[in-house]
Amino acid sequence: MRVLIATDGSVHAGVAMTAACRILSAEDRSIDLLCVVPESRTKAGAPDKLQRRAARILEASRHALAEQGVSARPLIEQGSAIKTLLRASLQYDLTVVGAKSRNDQAPAILRSGRTVRAAA
């Protein structure tokens, strides 16, 4: 099973990663880890700063996943987070995204067009 976990380094993304690790089988212990960097049209040097921040987020996330026995391939994309994630998710069987819901419930796991709530 091809698995994509989107992360922005937030607490909610961390809970989503933990939830994803719980549902991975012994054979599916390798995932792709995506961090989307918004396009910056303001300051010179801002894209580099955002790229470095994304790399730090991915490294911390890779370390956390490794502690749970999961290897992760880091991916950095630039653009709209929503559009980039939707486009990327078409290549995967499971896409996991941490998001704060309106009533502060657990992150959502998106699979085959359905939303399933994961326990925090």
Buried (B, 14 or more C-beta within 10 A) or exposed (E): EEBBBBBBBBEBBBBBBBBBBEBBEEEBBEBBBBBBBEEBEEEEEBBEEBBEBBBEBBEEBBEBBEEEEBEBEBBBBBEEBEEBBEEBBEEBEBBBBBBEEEEEEBBBBBBEEEEEEBEE
